[in-house]
Amino acid sequence: MKKILLLILFLFPTHVYAASGSADTYTVTMLKVELCKEVTCSSTTTVAEGSQSVNIASLSAGAEAGAFGSTSGLPIGTTFTHLRVTLDRTFTISGSVTDSNASDATCTTDGSTEANATTMHVGTKNDTSGKTATALEIVDAGSYGSGGNITIAYSSPSSAVSMNVGSPSATQMQLIYALTSSYTVGLVSPKVKVAFDVSSALGANVDAGGTCRMYPNEPTVTITISD
């Protein structure tokens, strides 16, 4: 049996005084999944392409994600070392986060639509009654909030080999991950099992002006591929 275990951490912002919380809902849209023979993914084999939205906080998320595309028809004898995934950079998330560095103020998603590539979602402060599913964007790298106390950077992800926001199009993002061990395609199409952890997948900080700024944080995704 050949087995690949990928621990994929969607490492988004790095920021000062980070606060995170569990997401009640966390919907991502997968656009493409490719297997690569080397780290730059200059030569790829596509295993999934289209548009598959998955609420990874739901019990059925693993099955839905695992069913995106097909592993049949992979070139026999080819050895893959990396995986590249293309996502829509807008996620739909609901939940609350308590910022212990702001007198335990709680920020809650409220459905407002101001989030975009250069603007974080402004959540409701100290009212958790709503938790409305809200579109949150993976913002461009830079400083955000009054006082610029939330710093976003993508150049050195701790789990992904590389991360490009706004690529291959302005509304998308791409991440490349190393497989924990290389996988050589045999006669049997491999099976894919996916599991998600969203216990700290929603991020928020109260900025220097007292405003809740909210953003997608780090869900952990474990993918097992086996014959």
FIDREN-717671 format. One line per 10 residues: their letters; for each residue x, y, z of C-alpha. Coordinates in nm, 3 decimals, always signed. Layout:
BEGIN
A	X/Y/Z ~ ...
***
This chain:
BEGIN
MKKILLLILF	+0.000/+0.000/+0.000 ~ +0.123/+0.347/-0.090 ~ +0.006/+0.627/+0.136 ~ +0.051/+1.003/+0.135 ~ -0.041/+1.211/+0.437 ~ -0.058/+1.584/+0.374 ~ -0.096/+1.816/+0.669 ~ -0.218/+2.130/+0.496 ~ -0.236/+2.444/+0.706 ~ -0.398/+2.725/+0.511
LFPTHVYAAS	-0.157/+2.978/+0.660 ~ -0.313/+3.316/+0.591 ~ -0.230/+3.622/+0.802 ~ +0.062/+3.678/+1.031 ~ -0.035/+3.957/+1.267 ~ +0.034/+4.127/+1.597 ~ -0.168/+4.010/+1.900 ~ -0.349/+3.744/+1.699 ~ -0.682/+3.617/+1.827 ~ -0.859/+3.316/+1.684
GSADTYTVTM	-1.175/+3.119/+1.741 ~ -1.379/+2.831/+1.610 ~ -1.580/+2.888/+1.293 ~ -1.943/+2.776/+1.303 ~ -1.942/+2.765/+0.922 ~ -1.639/+2.795/+0.693 ~ -1.706/+2.765/+0.321 ~ -1.421/+2.758/+0.071 ~ -1.443/+2.726/-0.306 ~ -1.190/+2.491/-0.461
LKVELCKEVT	-1.114/+2.562/-0.826 ~ -0.829/+2.331/-0.915 ~ -0.610/+2.060/-0.761 ~ -0.288/+1.949/-0.928 ~ -0.016/+1.697/-0.850 ~ +0.340/+1.808/-0.925 ~ +0.667/+1.629/-0.996 ~ +0.880/+1.901/-0.835 ~ +0.860/+2.197/-0.599 ~ +0.782/+2.472/-0.852
CSSTTTVAEG	+0.496/+2.275/-1.011 ~ +0.622/+2.366/-1.358 ~ +0.479/+2.036/-1.480 ~ +0.147/+1.928/-1.331 ~ -0.124/+1.666/-1.360 ~ -0.472/+1.800/-1.291 ~ -0.687/+1.580/-1.067 ~ -0.975/+1.825/-1.019 ~ -1.098/+2.139/-1.194 ~ -1.424/+2.330/-1.176
SQSVNIASLS	-1.589/+2.498/-0.881 ~ -1.664/+2.305/-0.563 ~ -1.781/+2.494/-0.255 ~ -1.744/+2.305/+0.073 ~ -1.845/+2.408/+0.423 ~ -1.546/+2.248/+0.593 ~ -1.706/+2.293/+0.937 ~ -1.979/+2.041/+0.846 ~ -1.971/+1.667/+0.910 ~ -2.002/+1.588/+0.539
AGAEAGAFGS	-1.718/+1.818/+0.434 ~ -1.456/+1.544/+0.400 ~ -1.669/+1.339/+0.163 ~ -1.760/+1.646/-0.044 ~ -1.397/+1.758/-0.075 ~ -1.273/+1.408/-0.148 ~ -1.526/+1.374/-0.429 ~ -1.395/+1.684/-0.611 ~ -1.235/+1.547/-0.927 ~ -1.097/+1.200/-0.987
TSGLPIGTTF	-0.768/+1.020/-0.932 ~ -0.833/+0.773/-1.214 ~ -0.615/+0.802/-1.522 ~ -0.302/+0.927/-1.346 ~ +0.007/+0.838/-1.553 ~ +0.139/+0.503/-1.429 ~ +0.497/+0.517/-1.306 ~ +0.493/+0.893/-1.249 ~ +0.627/+1.007/-0.912 ~ +0.463/+1.310/-0.753
THLRVTLDRT	+0.625/+1.513/-0.475 ~ +0.397/+1.818/-0.432 ~ +0.036/+1.929/-0.458 ~ -0.093/+2.267/-0.577 ~ -0.441/+2.392/-0.497 ~ -0.619/+2.694/-0.645 ~ -0.891/+2.858/-0.433 ~ -1.129/+3.148/-0.467 ~ -0.989/+3.405/-0.224 ~ -1.335/+3.489/-0.088
FTISGSVTDS	-1.454/+3.257/+0.192 ~ -1.791/+3.254/+0.367 ~ -1.752/+3.223/+0.744 ~ -1.962/+3.267/+1.058 ~ -1.851/+3.276/+1.420 ~ -1.710/+3.484/+1.706 ~ -1.360/+3.557/+1.834 ~ -1.257/+3.705/+2.170 ~ -0.954/+3.936/+2.161 ~ -0.783/+3.902/+2.499
NASDATCTTD	-0.559/+4.197/+2.419 ~ -0.860/+4.428/+2.395 ~ -1.020/+4.369/+2.737 ~ -1.171/+4.044/+2.613 ~ -1.383/+4.218/+2.351 ~ -1.570/+3.973/+2.128 ~ -1.597/+4.018/+1.752 ~ -1.879/+3.849/+1.561 ~ -1.944/+3.811/+1.188 ~ -2.255/+4.013/+1.100
GSTEANATTM	-2.315/+3.976/+0.726 ~ -2.194/+4.320/+0.620 ~ -2.030/+4.327/+0.277 ~ -1.742/+4.572/+0.309 ~ -1.471/+4.303/+0.289 ~ -1.263/+4.298/-0.030 ~ -0.901/+4.254/-0.141 ~ -0.789/+4.561/+0.054 ~ -1.050/+4.579/+0.332 ~ -1.111/+4.344/+0.624
HVGTKNDTSG	-1.460/+4.263/+0.744 ~ -1.574/+4.490/+1.027 ~ -1.756/+4.265/+1.272 ~ -2.002/+4.345/+1.549 ~ -1.837/+4.411/+1.884 ~ -1.963/+4.248/+2.205 ~ -2.285/+4.109/+2.059 ~ -2.274/+3.738/+1.969 ~ -2.643/+3.697/+1.890 ~ -2.601/+3.705/+1.513
KTATALEIVD	-2.300/+3.505/+1.390 ~ -2.418/+3.566/+1.032 ~ -2.238/+3.387/+0.750 ~ -2.020/+3.658/+0.595 ~ -1.794/+3.687/+0.291 ~ -1.436/+3.735/+0.415 ~ -1.157/+3.804/+0.169 ~ -0.795/+3.693/+0.182 ~ -0.665/+4.049/+0.175 ~ -0.351/+4.175/+0.006
AGSYGSGGNI	-0.033/+4.181/+0.214 ~ -0.001/+4.499/+0.419 ~ -0.105/+4.669/+0.743 ~ -0.469/+4.701/+0.844 ~ -0.683/+4.867/+1.106 ~ -0.651/+5.195/+1.288 ~ -0.289/+5.220/+1.396 ~ -0.190/+4.949/+1.148 ~ -0.162/+4.689/+1.425 ~ -0.273/+4.396/+1.202
TIAYSSPSSA	+0.008/+4.298/+0.966 ~ -0.059/+4.057/+0.681 ~ +0.230/+3.876/+0.511 ~ +0.244/+3.568/+0.289 ~ +0.611/+3.537/+0.195 ~ +0.707/+3.278/+0.456 ~ +0.424/+3.031/+0.519 ~ +0.513/+2.770/+0.780 ~ +0.333/+2.478/+0.617 ~ +0.297/+2.554/+0.247
VSMNVGSPSA	+0.606/+2.568/+0.028 ~ +0.467/+2.879/-0.137 ~ +0.154/+3.092/-0.134 ~ +0.044/+3.339/-0.399 ~ -0.255/+3.566/-0.337 ~ -0.410/+3.717/-0.650 ~ -0.278/+3.434/-0.869 ~ -0.345/+3.295/-1.127 ~ -0.617/+3.565/-1.137 ~ -0.694/+3.859/-0.910
TQMQLIYALT	-0.982/+3.674/-0.743 ~ -0.785/+3.356/-0.672 ~ -0.497/+3.223/-0.463 ~ -0.260/+2.928/-0.504 ~ -0.074/+2.720/-0.248 ~ +0.189/+2.452/-0.306 ~ +0.248/+2.181/-0.044 ~ +0.511/+1.911/-0.021 ~ +0.381/+1.557/+0.019 ~ +0.515/+1.396/+0.335
SSYTVGLVSP	+0.649/+1.125/+0.106 ~ +0.660/+1.096/-0.271 ~ +0.386/+0.895/-0.443 ~ +0.443/+0.678/-0.750 ~ +0.130/+0.592/-0.947 ~ +0.054/+0.221/-0.975 ~ -0.219/+0.017/-1.142 ~ -0.486/+0.106/-0.883 ~ -0.644/+0.453/-0.872 ~ -0.573/+0.593/-0.524
KVKVAFDVSS	-0.845/+0.672/-0.273 ~ -0.865/+1.012/-0.106 ~ -0.980/+1.079/+0.251 ~ -1.007/+1.435/+0.383 ~ -1.052/+1.564/+0.739 ~ -1.083/+1.924/+0.862 ~ -1.025/+2.110/+1.189 ~ -1.174/+2.461/+1.215 ~ -1.122/+2.511/+1.590 ~ -0.906/+2.819/+1.527
ALGANVDAGG	-1.012/+2.902/+1.171 ~ -1.157/+3.248/+1.232 ~ -0.929/+3.540/+1.314 ~ -1.005/+3.883/+1.458 ~ -0.841/+4.177/+1.632 ~ -0.977/+4.495/+1.782 ~ -0.769/+4.773/+1.626 ~ -0.636/+5.085/+1.795 ~ -0.963/+5.265/+1.720 ~ -1.174/+4.998/+1.889
TCRMYPNEPT	-1.306/+4.841/+1.567 ~ -1.335/+4.464/+1.515 ~ -1.137/+4.349/+1.210 ~ -1.207/+3.991/+1.103 ~ -1.039/+3.757/+0.854 ~ -1.007/+3.391/+0.755 ~ -0.759/+3.210/+0.976 ~ -0.599/+2.866/+0.971 ~ -0.807/+2.553/+0.921 ~ -0.604/+2.234/+0.935
VTITISD	-0.671/+1.992/+0.650 ~ -0.546/+1.634/+0.661 ~ -0.555/+1.441/+0.333 ~ -0.476/+1.072/+0.310 ~ -0.421/+0.915/-0.035 ~ -0.388/+0.538/-0.047 ~ -0.426/+0.248/-0.290
***
